[in-house]
Amino acid sequence: MKNSLEHAYDPENFRAEGHKLVDFLADKLKQAMSGEHDFVLEWTEPDEAYAQLDTFLDNPNELFERTWQQCIRLHDPRFMGHQISPPLPIAALAGLFSDFVNNGMGIYEMGVAGTAMERFVVKTVARQIGFDEHADGVMTSGGSLGNLTALLAARSRKAKTDVWNVGTQEPLSVMVSDQAHYCIDRAVRMMGWGSEGVIMVPTEDFRMRTDLLEAKLKTARANGRDVIAVIGSACCTSTGTFDDLVEIGKFCERHDLWFHVDGAHGGASMFSKKYRHLVDGIETADSVVMDFHKLLMTPAVTTALLFRDGNAAYQSFSQQAHYLWNEAETPEWFNLAKRTFECTKTMMSLKVFSIIAKHGLDIFDENVTRLHDLAAEFAELIQTQPDLELATEPQTNIVCFRYVGDESNRIPLANLSEVNRRIRYVMMTAGRNYLVQTTLGDELWLRTTIANPFTSRKHFDDLFKELRSVATTILADVS
Ligand SMILES: *Cc1c(COP(=O)(O)O)cnc(C)c1O
C-alpha cells in the first residue's frame, strides 16, 4: 500500500486522469462548437454554488464534470459577454504544461525556455507596434498591473523628484479620458497621488476630446498639479471606442509628457491588416499595454507591456537608469523580475509562443479581423430593427445597444434602464444567450463582445428573438 504522497504523485494516475480530462474537454469543445447543448451558462445562485461543494467533495472522481456545470462556456458561439477569448486548444495545453513544470520565471534559471520565449513575444509585439530595436518590455499578469507598471516608469522618468527614494513630494497627475478603464484611477491612487491625480478629459462619442488637452493642462498647472503623462485608451472598455493616438502623441511630444497607450483590449488591432488603422499613432507611445487574453485566443491572464525605449522598463521599480549601471549591475534582460511587480510569475509566454509556433502569427490577424467584421454586421442588424437602438458605431468587437420597445409602444426614457437591466438579468439566468450591461452616462445599456469567431448571423437572430420574448414578458409584468 502506497502512502498518500506517493499516491498523489503517481505518474500512472496522472496519465489516466489526464487522458480522461482531455477527452472530456475535447467532447465539450465539439459540443460547444456544434451548438448541440442547451446552455452557455447554467446559472447557480452564489450560496447554492458554495453549498454544492459538499457534493463535489463526496465525488472526487466527478470533480471536473461538476465544475464544468458551473462554468460559463466561452467556446459556445452564444457567448457574447465580457472581453475574453475562447482559448485555442494549443494555448490551453501550454497552460497545462506551464502549470506542470511550474517554472517561476523570476530569475533566469527558473525559466530558461519561458524567458527566451518571453523575449520573442515581446519583440514580436514591438515590431507589430512599429517600435525600433530600442524597444523592450515584459509580460505581466493582466492589463491592470501592466498599466500600473507603465505609470511607475513614467513617474521615474518624468517626476522632478526622486519619488522612489524620498516618497511623493509633488502633486503628480496624469490626463486620461472620462471613459478610461477604472484601473487607471486605481493605479494613480495607489501611487499616492490622490483623487486629483487623474485629470479627466471629456469625451465626444466616447472618444477623448484632444482639442481640450491644452486647456486642461493649463488649468491643471495653474492648480499646482505636475502633469507627467497622458493615457490614450485603445480602446475604452465600455463601448470599445479608440482615442486619437496620433493627436495625443503630438500633444505629449510638444509638452514633454509621457504617452502611455492602454491597449489592453484594442491594442490587438495591430495584428489586423484591415483594422490596424485604429491604433495609428501607437508607435509614438512611450509605453503600451496589450492583453493577449481579450482578442488573441490566449488563456488569462497574459499581458505584454512594451516600452519604446526599453531602458525605461528597468525604471518601474527603481529610480536608477540602466545606462548608469556598471558592469556589476547590468540590465540583465533575462532576469525578468527586475522589471515586473511579480516575483514568481507564470510561464505565460509559452501560451502565446505555442500559438505562433503551431498556427503562425497570421492567426491573430484572422481572429481580430473576423471578430471586428462580425461586430460590424451585428451593429448593422441592430440598426435595421426599430425596437433596438445602437449606442454608437462599433470600432472593435464591442457593441452596445438597448431595447426601446416597438414603434407603436415605445418605452418611456425614464424606464429604459430598468427594463434593459431586467432583460439582461432574465437572459443571464436563463443561460441560453450571454450578454452583459454597462452604464453610458446615467443610462444602462446592453453590451456584447463578439469574442468567439464562430458566432454567426444565426446566433445574432437567436439572441434578438430571446431578447424580444423576455422583453414582452417584462413589459406585460410592468403594465
Ligand atoms: C480589460 C481592460 C483593462 C484591464 O485589463 P486586465 O487584463 O483585466 O487586468 C484595462 N484597460 C482596458 C482598456 C481594458 O479593456
The ligand as a MOL file (V3000), in Angstrom:
LIG
                    3D

  0  0  0     0  0            999 V3000
M  V30 BEGIN CTAB
M  V30 COUNTS 15 15 0 0 0
M  V30 BEGIN ATOM
M  V30 1 C -9.6510 44.9180 -19.7650 0
M  V30 2 C -9.0330 46.2340 -19.6940 0
M  V30 3 C -8.1270 46.5580 -18.6840 0
M  V30 4 C -7.8120 45.6020 -17.5580 0
M  V30 5 O -7.0570 44.5300 -18.0080 0
M  V30 6 P -6.9850 43.1610 -17.1630 0
M  V30 7 O -6.1800 42.2810 -18.0410 0
M  V30 8 O -8.3930 42.7090 -16.9680 0
M  V30 9 O -6.3170 43.4840 -15.8730 0
M  V30 10 C -7.5270 47.7930 -18.7100 0
M  V30 11 N -7.8210 48.6730 -19.6650 0
M  V30 12 C -8.6940 48.4140 -20.6630 0
M  V30 13 C -8.9470 49.4390 -21.7050 0
M  V30 14 C -9.3310 47.1770 -20.7040 0
M  V30 15 O -10.2200 46.9070 -21.6790 0
M  V30 END ATOM
M  V30 BEGIN BOND
M  V30 1 1 1 2
M  V30 2 1 2 3
M  V30 3 2 2 14
M  V30 4 1 3 4
M  V30 5 2 3 10
M  V30 6 1 4 5
M  V30 7 1 5 6
M  V30 8 2 6 7
M  V30 9 1 6 8
M  V30 10 1 6 9
M  V30 11 1 10 11
M  V30 12 2 11 12
M  V30 13 1 12 13
M  V30 14 1 12 14
M  V30 15 1 14 15
M  V30 END BOND
M  V30 END CTAB
M  END
